[in-house]
Amino acid sequence: MTNETQIEAVSRFMQELLEGDKDCFLVEVKVKPTNNFKIFLDADSGISIARCVSFNRALYKKIEEAGWFPEGDFSLEVSSPGLDEPLKMWRQYRKNIGRNVEVTLQDTTKIAGKLLEVTEDGIVVEETKGKNKKKEVIAHSLLFENIKQTKIQVVF
């Protein structure tokens, strides 16, 4: 079974498990040559460790029942994508409205600011330049096709 086939099959299993949970969604499935599966889930209301553990156990059972690895030589990690991972799905953008983001465009230009709005084909980011009397607020309307990546910025 190739990595591509494994990713498709695990994605299908995960989608089946998510059918009853309209809040939660699959972001990505990765597999390493050592049969280490990494499944990234997110939810509109945020995803807890307990939910990840529950999905991990259910998915592990499905993979075992499928008999892909008779020797049991695989591992499975189910987690949220984490702040170091870029946003990949429209639903991730929606749930992060109001948060600070850094957007890298296809031409490598970077725009940092508050995510104000998400439409079907793009986002609006409010960038603040300067301080006090020289403060300037710019609203950037960006199309998804022009965005290389978007990451959440943590502000302390």
N, CA, C and O of each residue as an XYZ file, in Angstrom:
624
protein
N       0.847     -1.182      0.000
C       0.000      0.000      0.000
C       0.895      1.249      0.000
O       1.737      1.401      0.885
N       0.721      2.133     -0.973
C       1.533      3.342     -1.052
C       1.088      4.367     -0.014
O      -0.002      4.268      0.548
N       1.947      5.350      0.229
C       1.600      6.421      1.174
C       0.331      7.141      0.755
O      -0.518      7.459      1.589
N       0.204      7.399     -0.555
C      -0.982      8.094     -1.065
C      -2.253      7.298     -0.750
O      -3.256      7.855     -0.304
N      -2.188      5.991     -0.990
C      -3.334      5.123     -0.739
C      -3.659      5.080      0.751
O      -4.825      5.121      1.143
N      -2.618      4.997      1.577
C      -2.816      4.985      3.025
C      -3.460      6.290      3.497
O      -4.373      6.275      4.322
N      -2.985      7.401      2.976
C      -3.534      8.707      3.364
C      -5.009      8.787      2.972
O      -5.837      9.242      3.761
N      -5.340      8.346      1.754
C      -6.737      8.357      1.305
C      -7.612      7.472      2.183
O      -8.708      7.870      2.578
N      -7.124      6.267      2.487
C      -7.909      5.323      3.292
C      -8.102      5.837      4.725
O      -9.203      5.760      5.271
N      -7.034      6.359      5.328
C      -7.140      6.902      6.694
C      -8.053      8.121      6.689
O      -8.835      8.305      7.623
N      -7.970      8.949      5.666
C      -8.856     10.117      5.556
C     -10.315      9.671      5.480
O     -11.187     10.265      6.112
N     -10.568      8.631      4.710
C     -11.933      8.097      4.585
C     -12.441      7.581      5.942
O     -13.563      7.883      6.349
N     -11.593      6.796      6.637
C     -11.957      6.305      7.972
C     -12.267      7.470      8.906
O     -13.256      7.444      9.639
N     -11.411      8.493      8.873
C     -11.587      9.641      9.765
C     -12.873     10.388      9.438
O     -13.589     10.811     10.345
N     -13.174     10.555      8.151
C     -14.414     11.230      7.753
C     -15.630     10.466      8.271
O     -16.606     11.071      8.714
N     -15.568      9.133      8.213
C     -16.662      8.317      8.744
C     -16.846      8.579     10.236
O     -17.974      8.720     10.710
N     -15.740      8.642     10.976
C     -15.812      8.881     12.422
C     -16.328     10.286     12.742
O     -16.939     10.504     13.789
N     -16.081     11.230     11.844
C     -16.488     12.625     12.071
C     -17.930     12.906     11.656
O     -18.452     13.980     11.956
N     -18.579     11.973     10.977
C     -19.932     12.198     10.472
C     -20.914     12.655     11.545
O     -21.759     13.510     11.281
N     -20.818     12.108     12.730
C     -21.751     12.477     13.798
C     -21.358     13.730     14.555
O     -22.082     14.158     15.454
N     -20.226     14.328     14.209
C     -19.710     15.488     14.927
C     -19.554     16.652     13.949
O     -18.499     16.809     13.334
N     -20.588     17.460     13.803
C     -20.591     18.547     12.807
C     -19.620     19.681     13.154
O     -19.271     20.483     12.287
N     -19.180     19.750     14.426
C     -18.282     20.803     14.888
C     -16.831     20.523     14.500
O     -16.058     21.451     14.266
N     -16.469     19.254     14.434
C     -15.089     18.825     14.234
C     -14.841     18.527     12.750
O     -15.742     18.075     12.043
N     -13.603     18.785     12.283
C     -13.280     18.513     10.888
C     -11.821     18.097     10.724
O     -10.958     18.455     11.525
N     -11.574     17.337      9.670
C     -10.242     16.842      9.339
C      -9.476     17.928      8.587
O      -9.971     18.481      7.606
N      -8.269     18.227      9.052
C      -7.436     19.223      8.395
C      -6.430     18.547      7.468
O      -6.274     18.944      6.313
N      -5.747     17.518      7.986
C      -4.696     16.891      7.183
C      -4.323     15.526      7.757
O      -4.445     15.284      8.958
N      -3.866     14.644      6.874
C      -3.320     13.344      7.272
C      -1.919     13.256      6.669
O      -1.733     13.483      5.474
N      -0.942     12.925      7.504
C       0.435     12.722      7.043
C       0.853     11.319      7.449
O       0.392     10.792      8.462
N       1.728     10.720      6.656
C       2.270      9.407      7.018
C       3.768      9.408      6.730
O       4.219      9.877      5.686
N       4.523      8.871      7.681
C       5.970      8.747      7.513
C       6.280      7.324      7.068
O       5.461      6.426      7.263
N       7.446      7.106      6.474
C       7.798      5.761      6.000
C       7.767      4.687      7.105
O       7.694      3.496      6.801
N       7.820      5.085      8.338
C       7.801      4.129      9.457
C       6.371      3.773      9.862
O       6.153      3.252     10.956
N       5.400      4.048      8.996
C       3.971      3.808      9.271
C       3.496      4.603     10.481
O       2.678      4.134     11.272
N       4.023      5.808     10.604
C       3.591      6.727     11.658
C       2.581      7.684     11.026
O       2.933      8.513     10.186
N       1.320      7.555     11.443
C       0.247      8.396     10.914
C       0.022      9.587     11.837
O      -0.119      9.429     13.050
N      -0.010     10.778     11.252
C      -0.323     11.993     12.010
C      -1.597     12.570     11.427
O      -1.655     12.934     10.253
N      -2.618     12.648     12.269
C      -3.914     13.153     11.845
C      -4.154     14.465     12.568
O      -4.094     14.527     13.796
N      -4.426     15.514     11.802
C      -4.684     16.821     12.383
C      -6.171     17.136     12.258
O      -6.722     17.180     11.158
N      -6.807     17.354     13.405
C      -8.226     17.696     13.477
C      -8.371     19.093     14.047
O      -7.497     19.579     14.765
N      -9.479     19.731     13.721
C      -9.813     21.024     14.316
C     -11.319     21.038     14.522
O     -12.032     20.165     14.025
N     -11.792     22.023     15.250
C     -13.226     22.160     15.483
C     -13.564     23.638     15.544
O     -12.743     24.459     15.953
N     -14.765     23.964     15.138
C     -15.200     25.365     15.146
C     -15.136     25.946     16.557
O     -14.864     27.135     16.727
N     -15.385     25.114     17.564
C     -15.370     25.582     18.953
C     -14.057     25.243     19.650
O     -13.948     25.403     20.866
N     -13.057     24.776     18.899
C     -11.789     24.359     19.487
C     -11.837     22.871     19.805
O     -12.909     22.319     20.054
N     -10.685     22.228     19.795
C     -10.657     20.781     20.024
C      -9.846     20.460     21.275
O      -8.742     20.971     21.466
N     -10.405     19.618     22.109
C      -9.757     19.264     23.374
C      -8.896     18.015     23.208
O      -9.020     17.280     22.229
N      -8.033     17.797     24.174
C      -7.197     16.593     24.183
C      -8.091     15.357     24.294
O      -7.834     14.340     23.650
N      -9.135     15.450     25.110
C     -10.043     14.311     25.301
C     -10.693     13.895     23.980
O     -10.836     12.702     23.710
N     -11.087     14.866     23.159
C     -11.684     14.552     21.857
C     -10.669     13.880     20.943
O     -10.992     12.930     20.230
N      -9.432     14.384     20.972
C      -8.371     13.793     20.154
C      -8.121     12.348     20.575
O      -7.960     11.472     19.726
N      -8.088     12.100     21.878
C      -7.872     10.739     22.396
C      -9.007      9.822     21.940
O      -8.759      8.694     21.515
N     -10.224     10.292     22.026
C     -11.384      9.504     21.621
C     -11.306      9.134     20.133
O     -11.535      7.982     19.762
N     -10.982     10.121     19.286
C     -10.854      9.854     17.848
C      -9.668      8.935     17.570
O      -9.738      8.083     16.684
N      -8.577      9.104     18.322
C      -7.404      8.261     18.155
C      -7.766      6.795     18.391
O      -7.420      5.930     17.587
N      -8.456      6.522     19.487
C      -8.835      5.143     19.818
C      -9.750      4.539     18.759
O      -9.573      3.387     18.362
N     -10.730      5.323     18.301
C     -11.677      4.821     17.296
C     -10.971      4.561     15.962
O     -11.241      3.557     15.303
N     -10.076      5.455     15.568
C      -9.356      5.295     14.305
C      -8.378      4.120     14.392
O      -8.246      3.349     13.441
N      -7.703      3.985     15.518
C      -6.771      2.873     15.730
C      -7.502      1.538     15.534
O      -6.996      0.624     14.883
N      -8.690      1.454     16.109
C      -9.503      0.238     16.002
C      -9.847     -0.042     14.540
O      -9.760     -1.186     14.094
N     -10.240      0.994     13.791
C     -10.598      0.823     12.373
C      -9.398      0.326     11.556
O      -9.547     -0.541     10.695
N      -8.214      0.876     11.829
C      -7.011      0.472     11.093
C      -6.664     -0.984     11.427
O      -6.308     -1.761     10.542
N      -6.770     -1.344     12.710
C      -6.504     -2.734     13.101
C      -7.481     -3.696     12.430
O      -7.080     -4.752     11.942
N      -8.766     -3.331     12.406
C      -9.790     -4.179     11.789
C      -9.577     -4.330     10.284
O      -9.938     -5.354      9.705
N      -8.999     -3.323      9.660
C      -8.733     -3.378      8.221
C      -7.601     -4.356      7.905
O      -7.469     -4.801      6.765
N      -6.786     -4.693      8.905
C      -5.716     -5.667      8.724
C      -4.550     -5.213      7.872
O      -3.870     -6.048      7.276
N      -4.299     -3.924      7.795
C      -3.194     -3.405      6.983
C      -1.838     -3.794      7.555
O      -0.889     -4.059      6.817
N      -1.765     -3.823      8.872
C      -0.497     -4.075      9.544
C      -0.665     -5.260     10.504
O      -0.839     -5.060     11.706
N      -0.613     -6.496      9.978
C      -0.858     -7.676     10.814
C       0.107     -7.776     11.995
O      -0.233     -8.347     13.032
N       1.300     -7.225     11.838
C       2.290     -7.262     12.923
C       2.056     -6.123     13.921
O       2.722     -6.058     14.954
N       1.119     -5.233     13.618
C       0.843     -4.092     14.501
C       1.932     -3.035     14.451
O       2.090     -2.256     15.391
N       2.693     -3.006     13.346
C       3.824     -2.079     13.248
C       3.426     -0.725     12.648
O       3.901     -0.337     11.581
N       2.550     -0.026     13.354
C       2.173      1.332     12.965
C       1.913      2.138     14.228
O       1.648      1.583     15.294
N       1.993      3.443     14.091
C       1.646      4.319     15.216
C       0.712      5.397     14.706
O       0.669      5.692     13.511
N      -0.024      5.972     15.619
C      -1.077      6.912     15.266
C      -1.067      8.074     16.244
O      -1.069      7.876     17.459
N      -1.055      9.280     15.711
C      -1.133     10.492     16.529
C      -2.289     11.336     16.007
O      -2.329     11.680     14.825
N      -3.220     11.666     16.877
C      -4.333     12.541     16.508
C      -4.205     13.785     17.371
O      -4.187     13.698     18.599
N      -4.116     14.952     16.722
C      -3.961     16.200     17.477
C      -4.518     17.369     16.681
O      -4.952     17.214     15.540
N      -4.498     18.538     17.303
C      -4.843     19.760     16.574
C      -3.584     20.175     15.811
O      -2.488     19.740     16.165
N      -3.714     21.005     14.776
C      -2.550     21.371     13.977
C      -1.470     22.134     14.757
O      -0.291     22.023     14.419
N      -1.830     22.892     15.770
C      -0.826     23.658     16.509
C      -0.573     25.012     15.863
O      -0.868     25.213     14.685
N      -0.034     25.926     16.630
C       0.176     27.291     16.151
C       1.286     27.413     15.111
O       1.328     28.387     14.360
N       2.183     26.432     15.065
C       3.271     26.512     14.092
C       2.842     26.050     12.694
O       3.576     26.234     11.722
N       1.666     25.458     12.601
C       1.149     25.005     11.305
C       0.320     26.115     10.656
O      -0.468     26.771     11.336
N       0.488     26.332      9.350
C      -0.329     27.351      8.672
C      -1.785     26.900      8.560
O      -2.087     25.708      8.611
N      -2.680     27.880      8.404
C      -4.095     27.569      8.184
C      -4.222     26.948      6.797
O      -3.616     27.422      5.836
N      -5.008     25.893      6.705
C      -5.140     25.181      5.430
C      -6.562     25.181      4.890
O      -6.774     25.011      3.690
N      -7.529     25.370      5.766
C      -8.922     25.231      5.350
C      -9.716     26.495      5.654
O      -9.391     27.254      6.567
N     -10.755     26.698      4.870
C     -11.639     27.847      5.034
C     -12.197     27.913      6.460
O     -12.256     28.986      7.059
N     -12.604     26.756      6.997
C     -13.172     26.724      8.352
C     -12.156     27.186      9.395
O     -12.536     27.778     10.405
N     -10.886     26.926      9.165
C      -9.858     27.394     10.096
C      -9.772     28.923     10.062
O      -9.621     29.570     11.098
N      -9.869     29.479      8.875
C      -9.859     30.942      8.767
C     -11.056     31.520      9.519
O     -10.910     32.460     10.300
N     -12.248     30.950      9.278
C     -13.478     31.448      9.921
C     -13.368     31.452     11.443
O     -13.740     32.426     12.097
N     -12.854     30.354     12.003
C     -12.807     30.242     13.465
C     -11.768     31.173     14.084
O     -11.786     31.398     15.294
N     -10.866     31.716     13.269
C      -9.809     32.585     13.786
C     -10.030     34.063     13.495
O      -9.108     34.867     13.635
N     -11.242     34.428     13.093
C     -11.563     35.841     12.893
C     -11.342     36.565     14.230
O     -11.761     36.093     15.286
N     -10.676     37.717     14.153
C     -10.393     38.501     15.357
C      -8.996     38.266     15.909
O      -8.535     39.013     16.772
N      -8.320     37.235     15.419
C      -6.960     36.934     15.893
C      -5.929     37.585     14.987
O      -6.207     37.921     13.836
N      -4.743     37.754     15.531
C      -3.638     38.294     14.739
C      -3.029     37.193     13.883
O      -2.805     36.074     14.344
N      -2.764     37.539     12.622
C      -2.196     36.582     11.675
C      -1.033     37.221     10.921
O      -0.906     38.443     10.847
N      -0.196     36.356     10.369
C       0.831     36.805      9.431
C       0.568     36.066      8.130
O       0.594     34.836      8.079
N       0.314     36.835      7.080
C      -0.002     36.274      5.770
C       1.212     36.453      4.871
O       1.737     37.558      4.733
N       1.652     35.362      4.263
C       2.714     35.422      3.266
C       2.060     35.232      1.912
O       1.398     34.225      1.661
N       2.253     36.208      1.046
C       1.666     36.147     -0.289
C       2.568     35.349     -1.231
O       3.719     35.063     -0.900
N       2.048     34.997     -2.390
C       2.808     34.217     -3.379
C       4.099     34.925     -3.777
O       5.095     34.273     -4.088
N       4.085     36.264     -3.768
C       5.289     37.026     -4.133
C       6.219     37.240     -2.936
O       7.149     38.043     -3.017
N       5.982     36.536     -1.833
C       6.739     36.547     -0.562
C       6.526     37.812      0.291
O       7.164     37.955      1.334
N       5.657     38.715     -0.126
C       5.300     39.862      0.706
C       4.593     39.345      1.956
O       3.777     38.426      1.884
N       4.918     39.955      3.118
C       4.267     39.543      4.362
C       3.403     40.683      4.893
O       3.800     41.848      4.887
N       2.215     40.309      5.351
C       1.288     41.264      5.944
C       0.868     40.711      7.295
O       0.366     39.591      7.394
N       1.078     41.512      8.336
C       0.688     41.084      9.685
C      -0.406     42.007     10.185
O      -0.331     43.226     10.032
N      -1.422     41.409     10.784
C      -2.514     42.208     11.313
C      -3.637     41.335     11.834
O      -3.479     40.128     12.015
N      -4.777     41.972     12.072
C      -5.934     41.257     12.615
C      -6.798     40.739     11.474
O      -7.119     41.468     10.535
N      -7.168     39.458     11.574
C      -8.068     38.851     10.594
C      -9.477     39.363     10.871
O     -10.079     39.022     11.889
N     -10.000     40.182      9.959
C     -11.301     40.820     10.164
C     -12.462     40.063      9.542
O     -13.553     39.994     10.108
N     -12.210     39.494      8.363
C     -13.318     38.917      7.599
C     -12.819     37.778      6.721
O     -11.677     37.780      6.261
N     -13.699     36.804      6.497
C     -13.397     35.690      5.604
C     -14.574     35.545      4.646
O     -15.723     35.416      5.067
N     -14.268     35.570      3.353
C     -15.301     35.382      2.338
C     -15.017     34.064      1.621
O     -14.071     33.355      1.966
N     -15.826     33.744      0.640
C     -15.617     32.495     -0.097
C     -14.287     32.484     -0.843
O     -13.676     31.428     -1.005
N     -13.834     33.654     -1.299
C     -12.619     33.675     -2.100
C     -11.441     34.423     -1.491
O     -10.412     34.586     -2.146
N     -11.575     34.883     -0.241
C     -10.454     35.592      0.354
C     -10.682     36.041      1.783
O     -11.648     35.650      2.438
N      -9.759     36.877      2.247
C      -9.804     37.384      3.619
C      -9.528     38.884      3.637
O      -9.013     39.446      2.670
N      -9.878     39.522      4.752
C      -9.536     40.916      4.981
C      -8.703     40.958      6.248
O      -9.123     40.480      7.302
N      -7.496     41.545      6.129
C      -6.579     41.677      7.264
C      -6.343     43.154      7.516
O      -6.022     43.908      6.598
N      -6.506     43.567      8.781
C      -6.298     44.965      9.180
C      -4.884     45.103      9.733
O      -4.549     44.543     10.776
N      -4.064     45.863      9.009
C      -2.671     46.085      9.403
C      -2.543     47.474     10.021
O      -3.086     48.446      9.496
N      -1.825     47.563     11.131
C      -1.589     48.851     11.780
C      -0.116     49.191     11.643
O       0.754     48.426     12.059
N       0.154     50.360     11.048
C       1.535     50.823     10.875
C       1.734     52.094     11.681
O       0.831     52.928     11.762
N       2.896     52.247     12.272
C       3.214     53.443     13.032
C       2.517     53.482     14.378
O       1.772     52.572     14.740
N       2.780     54.579     15.129
C       2.190     54.733     16.460
C       1.723     56.169     16.662
O       2.142     57.087     15.958
N       0.858     56.330     17.631
C       0.318     57.635     18.033
C      -0.212     58.433     16.846
O      -1.108     57.964     16.144
N       0.330     59.640     16.608
C      -0.187     60.494     15.535
C       0.145     59.955     14.143
O      -0.536     60.282     13.172
N       1.178     59.139     14.047
C       1.572     58.576     12.757
C       0.921     57.217     12.503
O       1.247     56.533     11.534
N       0.008     56.840     13.374
C      -0.654     55.539     13.262
C      -1.535     55.508     12.012
O      -2.325     56.418     11.758
N      -1.371     54.437     11.248
C      -2.144     54.268     10.021
C      -2.713     52.847     10.011
O      -1.980     51.878     10.208
N      -4.005     52.734      9.785
C      -4.664     51.428      9.730
C      -5.061     51.155      8.284
O      -5.761     51.945      7.651
N      -4.590     50.008      7.775
C      -4.852     49.636      6.385
C      -5.586     48.297      6.358
O      -5.150     47.329      6.981
N      -6.693     48.249      5.639
C      -7.438     46.991      5.473
C      -7.023     46.382      4.134
O      -7.243     46.978      3.079
N      -6.425     45.196      4.184
C      -5.986     44.491      2.975
C      -7.004     43.413      2.622
O      -7.298     42.543      3.441
N      -7.540     43.467      1.414
C      -8.409     42.399      0.909
C      -7.525     41.472      0.092
O      -6.949     41.879     -0.917
N      -7.420     40.220      0.533
C      -6.508     39.273     -0.096
C      -7.275     38.061     -0.610
O      -8.092     37.485      0.109
N      -7.013     37.679     -1.847
C      -7.638     36.494     -2.425
C      -6.842     35.260     -2.008
O      -5.613     35.301     -1.939
N      -7.549     34.156     -1.728
C      -6.878     32.917     -1.339
C      -5.842     32.495     -2.380
O      -4.786     31.973     -2.023
N      -6.134     32.716     -3.666
C      -5.212     32.301     -4.726
C      -3.877     33.041     -4.656
O      -2.882     32.562     -5.199
N      -3.841     34.210     -3.992
C      -2.611     34.983     -3.861
C      -1.888     34.717     -2.543
O      -0.807     35.256     -2.307
N      -2.484     33.881     -1.680
C      -1.899     33.608     -0.365
C      -1.086     32.327     -0.414
O      -1.581     31.274     -0.815
N       0.165     32.432     -0.001
C       1.032     31.256      0.083
C       0.769     30.530      1.397
O       0.607     29.310      1.414
N       0.725     31.284      2.505
C       0.402     30.707      3.798
C      -0.052     31.767      4.789
O       0.285     32.944      4.661
N      -0.818     31.333      5.773
C      -1.289     32.208      6.850
C      -1.038     31.502      8.160
O      -1.426     30.348      8.340
N      -0.380     32.204      9.084
C      -0.127     31.628     10.405
C      -0.709     32.545     11.481
O      -0.703     33.770     11.354
N      -1.210     31.915     12.540
C      -1.713     32.655     13.698
C      -0.523     33.217     14.443
O       0.483     32.529     14.617
N      -0.624     34.452     14.881
C       0.433     35.086     15.672
C      -0.022     35.180     17.120
O      -1.116     35.664     17.409
N       0.821     34.715     18.019
C       0.487     34.761     19.441
C       0.988     36.084     19.997
O       2.148     36.449     19.809
N       0.095     36.805     20.687
C       0.457     38.088     21.271
C       0.411     37.947     22.789
O      -0.586     37.502     23.358
N       1.511     38.336     23.434
C       1.592     38.265     24.897
C       1.423     39.615     25.518
O       1.463     39.741     26.742
